[in-house]
Amino acid sequence: MKAMILAAGKGTRVRPLTNEMPKPMIPIVGKPVMEYLIEELARHGFDEIMINVSHLPEKIESYFGHGERLGVQIGYSFEGHIEDAEIVSEALGSAGGLKRIQEFGGFFDDTFLVVCGDALIDLDLTKAVREHWKSGAVASICTLAVEPEDVSDYGVVVSDENGQITSFQEKPRVEDALSNKVNTGIYIFEPQVLDLIPEGQEYDIGGDLFPKIVEAGLPFHAIDIPFNWIDIGRIRDYWEANQKIMKGELRTIPMPGTQVRPGVWVGLNTSIDWEHCEIQGPVYIGSGTRIEAGAMIIGPTWIGHGCHIRENARISKSIIFEYTRIGSASIVKNSVAFGRFFVDKDGNSFESEDMHLDWVTDSRIPAEALQN
């Protein structure tokens, strides 16, 4: 079967992470979030996958290639142009990206799935497609019930007793919400839906296409199958996703490395002063990482490969990207360390110079060189 992964957005709400990588490439316990998604698609027989790309497209294309490693075929649809030897992104919107692919080669010739490239799911996609066919709909949305107080963070789907979608509310106030079922960004379409999308212009699935389907009175179904859905739309979402996964709340994602102590996993060839460090799991320590005496690491914490945690540093419930040095006696709590940036779990960003800490620099550079 065929699927499309939406991956052209700039991911502005998770900056600075997306300054140097597309949002679908943000790592979750060591792998890009989109890799988990492709693995899930492959498990359910979706083996022909188109990905629209725009922001830093080479990062996605060079990593996933043609998809053989994951047991699928992958194609790419670039949205943008080249100007003065530089890539200029021109994202067409989620629906506009679908239309571009269809106009180019008629890829969507049967029932197909559309998913966002920045979420972790364990939905039974096979069952969802069967529900779609059973309903006779031309379009279906996989919805999920959230706590009523959380509806203002999502697009709310309103449907009747037969599951026919009648209207939408985009991030309504809690008191105005007509439902607590929300749009998860997982859609099943019949090709005829593409005729509703204008050619060559920016067009959104949620904001433009869905209201048009409702207005046309076409069979439009809400599929309500419970599943785990972890979205990383914001820095806080990303931080919480890592916390949940490292605590084992999404069991389809195992911890990598070797478990050397209860709740502590390590990669190859680490240098850790076990006798003089305090490490409380769940913690992952990547290959080639050095942890000096006096360091304290409290989980859930992920430390990428090639890092250097210097003496007496304190790290708690954080994500440390690869090749990062955390300086002596530094304190990193509920945060993400990325390149030269420090981002707390609420998305507040600081550069290392602003923090007055000897940290957040490439650990491949000898510490002595930084003092010269």
C-alpha positions in Angstrom: 0.0 0.0 0.0 1.0 3.6 -0.4 1.6 6.3 2.1 2.8 9.9 2.3 4.8 11.4 5.2 4.5 15.1 5.7 8.0 16.4 6.3 8.3 19.8 4.6 7.7 22.2 7.5 10.4 24.3 9.2 9.5 23.2 12.7 9.6 26.8 14.1 8.1 25.7 17.5 11.0 23.4 18.2 13.8 25.9 17.4 16.8 25.9 17.9 16.8 22.2 17.3 15.5 22.8 13.8 18.1 25.4 12.9 20.3 22.5 11.8 18.0 19.6 11.2 14.4 19.1 9.9 11.9 18.3 12.6 11.4 14.6 11.5 15.2 14.1 12.0 15.1 15.1 15.7 16.3 12.0 17.6 14.2 10.1 20.0 16.4 7.7 22.1 19.0 7.7 19.4 17.0 7.5 16.2 15.2 10.1 14.1 11.5 10.3 15.0 10.6 9.6 11.4 12.5 6.3 11.4 10.2 4.9 14.0 7.3 6.0 11.8 8.6 4.3 8.7 9.2 1.1 10.7 5.5 1.2 11.8 4.3 1.8 8.3 6.4 -1.2 7.0 4.9 -3.5 9.7 1.5 -2.8 8.3 2.3 -3.2 4.6 2.8 0.4 3.6 5.9 -0.2 1.4 5.6 2.6 -1.1 6.2 5.9 0.7 6.5 9.4 -0.6 8.0 12.1 1.6 7.7 15.8 0.8 10.8 17.8 1.8 11.6 21.5 1.8 13.6 22.6 4.9 17.1 21.0 4.9 16.0 18.3 2.5 19.4 16.7 2.1 19.4 15.7 5.8 16.3 13.5 5.2 17.3 12.2 1.8 20.8 11.2 2.7 19.7 9.4 5.9 16.8 7.4 4.5 18.0 7.0 0.9 15.7 4.8 -1.2 14.4 3.0 1.9 15.9 -0.5 1.3 17.4 -0.6 4.8 13.9 -0.3 6.3 12.2 -2.7 3.8 10.3 0.0 1.9 10.6 2.1 -1.2 10.9 5.8 -0.6 10.5 8.7 -3.0 10.9 12.4 -2.4 9.0 15.5 -3.5 11.1 18.7 -3.1 9.1 21.9 -2.5 11.3 24.8 -3.4 13.9 26.0 -5.9 17.7 26.6 -6.2 18.9 30.2 -6.2 22.6 31.1 -6.4 23.5 27.5 -5.6 21.4 27.7 -2.4 18.2 25.7 -1.6 15.2 28.0 -1.1 12.3 26.3 0.7 8.8 26.9 -0.7 6.6 24.5 1.3 3.2 24.1 -0.3 1.2 23.1 2.8 0.2 19.6 3.6 -2.6 19.4 1.0 -0.6 21.3 -1.6 2.2 18.8 -1.2 -0.2 15.9 -2.0 -1.5 17.7 -5.1 2.1 18.3 -6.4 2.9 14.6 -6.1 -0.3 13.6 -7.8 0.0 16.1 -10.7 3.6 15.0 -11.3 3.1 11.2 -11.7 -0.3 10.1 -10.5 1.2 8.3 -7.5 -2.0 8.0 -5.5 -4.1 5.5 -7.5 -5.8 3.7 -4.6 -6.6 4.2 -0.9 -3.6 5.8 0.8 -2.4 6.9 4.2 -1.0 10.4 5.2 0.9 10.9 8.4 2.9 13.7 9.9 6.6 13.0 10.2 7.1 14.4 13.7 5.1 12.0 15.9 5.4 8.5 17.5 2.5 6.2 17.1 1.6 2.6 17.8 -1.8 2.7 16.0 -3.1 -0.5 14.4 -3.0 1.0 10.9 -4.3 -2.2 9.3 -7.5 -2.0 11.5 -7.8 1.8 10.8 -7.8 1.2 7.0 -10.4 -1.5 7.4 -12.6 0.9 9.4 -12.2 3.4 6.6 -13.3 1.0 4.0 -16.2 -0.2 6.1 -17.5 3.3 6.6 -17.5 4.0 2.8 -15.8 7.3 3.4 -13.7 9.2 0.9 -11.6 10.6 3.8 -11.1 9.5 7.4 -9.3 11.0 10.3 -7.8 9.0 13.2 -9.0 10.8 16.3 -7.9 10.4 19.9 -9.7 11.5 23.1 -7.8 13.9 25.3 -8.5 15.3 28.7 -11.1 18.1 28.3 -8.8 20.6 29.8 -6.2 19.9 27.0 -8.5 20.5 24.0 -7.2 24.1 23.4 -3.9 22.6 22.3 -5.4 20.7 19.4 -7.8 20.7 16.4 -11.0 19.3 17.7 -13.1 17.0 15.5 -16.9 17.0 15.8 -18.8 14.0 14.6 -22.3 12.5 14.8 -23.4 9.2 16.4 -22.4 7.4 13.1 -18.9 8.8 13.1 -19.6 11.2 10.2 -17.6 14.4 10.7 -19.7 17.5 10.8 -17.3 20.3 11.7 -13.9 21.3 13.2 -12.7 23.6 15.9 -9.2 24.8 15.7 -7.7 25.0 19.3 -11.0 26.1 20.9 -11.3 27.5 24.4 -12.1 24.7 26.9 -15.6 26.1 27.5 -16.3 26.3 23.8 -15.1 22.8 22.8 -17.9 20.6 21.3 -15.8 17.4 21.7 -12.7 16.1 23.3 -11.7 14.1 20.2 -8.7 15.7 18.4 -7.0 15.4 15.1 -3.9 13.3 15.3 -2.6 14.1 11.8 -3.2 10.5 10.6 -5.5 10.5 7.6 -6.8 7.8 5.1 -7.9 9.1 1.7 -9.4 7.9 -1.5 -7.8 9.5 -4.6 -10.9 11.5 -5.6 -10.3 13.8 -2.6 -7.3 15.2 -4.5 -9.6 16.7 -7.0 -10.7 19.2 -4.3 -7.2 20.6 -4.0 -6.2 23.5 -6.3 -3.0 23.1 -8.2 0.2 25.1 -7.7 -0.7 26.9 -4.5 -0.2 26.6 -0.7 -3.1 24.6 0.7 -3.6 22.9 4.1 -5.3 19.6 4.9 -6.8 20.7 8.2 -7.5 24.4 7.4 -8.6 24.2 3.8 -9.3 20.6 2.5 -11.3 19.3 5.4 -13.8 22.2 5.5 -14.2 21.7 1.8 -15.0 18.0 2.2 -17.6 18.9 4.9 -19.1 21.7 2.7 -19.4 19.2 -0.2 -21.2 16.7 2.0 -18.9 13.9 1.2 -18.7 10.8 3.4 -16.1 11.8 6.0 -15.4 9.5 8.9 -13.8 9.8 12.3 -11.9 6.6 13.3 -11.7 6.2 17.0 -9.2 3.5 17.9 -7.2 3.9 21.1 -3.4 4.2 20.6 -0.3 5.9 22.0 0.4 9.1 20.2 3.5 11.2 21.1 3.7 14.5 19.2 6.9 16.6 19.3 5.4 19.8 18.0 7.1 21.8 20.8 10.3 21.6 22.9 8.2 20.6 25.9 6.6 17.8 23.9 10.0 16.6 22.8 11.4 16.6 26.4 8.3 14.8 27.7 8.5 12.2 24.9 12.0 11.3 25.9 11.0 11.1 29.5 8.1 8.8 28.8 10.0 6.5 26.5 13.0 6.2 28.9 10.5 5.2 31.6 9.2 2.5 29.4 5.8 4.0 28.8 5.9 3.2 25.0 7.1 -0.4 25.0 7.5 -0.7 21.3 10.7 1.4 21.6 13.4 -0.5 23.4 16.5 1.1 24.9 19.6 0.7 22.8 23.1 -0.3 24.2 23.9 -2.7 27.0 22.3 -2.5 30.4 25.2 -2.5 32.8 23.3 -1.6 36.0 19.6 -1.5 36.8 18.2 1.3 34.6 21.6 2.3 33.1 22.4 1.5 29.5 25.7 2.3 27.7 27.1 2.2 24.2 30.5 0.9 23.2 33.8 2.1 24.6 32.7 4.5 27.2 35.0 5.9 29.9 33.0 6.3 33.2 34.4 6.7 36.7 31.8 4.4 38.2 33.4 4.4 41.6 33.2 8.2 42.0 30.0 9.0 40.0 26.4 8.8 41.0 24.1 7.6 38.2 20.4 6.9 38.9 18.5 5.4 36.0 16.9 5.4 33.6 20.0 6.8 31.9 21.6 6.1 28.5 25.3 7.0 27.9 26.4 6.9 24.3 29.5 5.3 22.9 32.7 7.2 23.2 31.4 9.3 26.1 33.6 10.2 29.1 32.2 10.9 32.5 34.6 12.2 35.1 34.7 11.8 38.9 32.1 13.6 41.0 29.5 13.8 38.2 25.9 13.1 39.2 23.4 12.0 36.5 19.7 11.5 37.4 17.3 10.0 35.0 15.4 9.9 32.8 18.5 11.3 31.0 19.9 10.6 27.5 23.5 11.4 26.8 24.5 11.1 23.2 27.7 9.6 21.8 31.0 11.4 22.0 30.1 13.6 25.0 32.3 14.7 27.8 30.8 15.3 31.3 33.4 16.9 33.4 34.0 16.6 37.1 31.2 17.5 39.5 28.7 18.3 36.8 25.1 17.7 37.7 22.6 16.5 35.0 19.0 15.7 35.8 16.1 14.7 33.5 17.7 16.1 30.4 18.8 15.3 26.8 22.4 15.9 25.9 23.0 15.7 22.1 26.2 14.1 20.7 29.6 15.7 21.0 28.6 18.1 23.8 30.9 19.0 26.7 29.2 19.8 30.0 31.7 21.8 32.1 33.0 21.3 35.6 30.3 21.9 38.3 27.7 22.8 35.7 24.0 22.2 36.5 21.7 21.0 33.7 18.2 20.2 34.8 15.0 19.5 32.8 16.7 20.7 29.7 18.1 20.0 26.2 21.7 20.7 25.4 22.2 21.0 21.7 25.3 22.4 20.0 25.9 25.8 21.6 22.4 26.1 22.9 20.7 25.4 26.2 17.0 25.0 26.0 14.8 24.3 29.1 11.8 22.1 28.9 9.5 25.0 28.2 11.5 26.1 25.2 13.3 29.0 26.7 16.6 29.2 24.8 20.0 30.5 25.9 23.4 30.5 24.4 26.3 29.1 26.5 27.9 32.5 26.8 24.7 33.9 28.3 24.6 31.1 30.9 28.2 31.8 32.0 28.9 28.1 32.0 31.8 26.1 30.6 29.7 23.9 28.5 27.8 23.3 25.2 30.7 23.0 22.9 32.0 20.3 20.6 33.7 17.7 22.8 36.0 16.8 19.9 37.9 19.9 20.7 40.4 19.4 23.5 39.4 21.2 26.7 42.9 22.8 26.8 42.4 24.4 23.5 39.4 26.3 24.8 41.5 28.0 27.4 44.0 29.5 24.9 
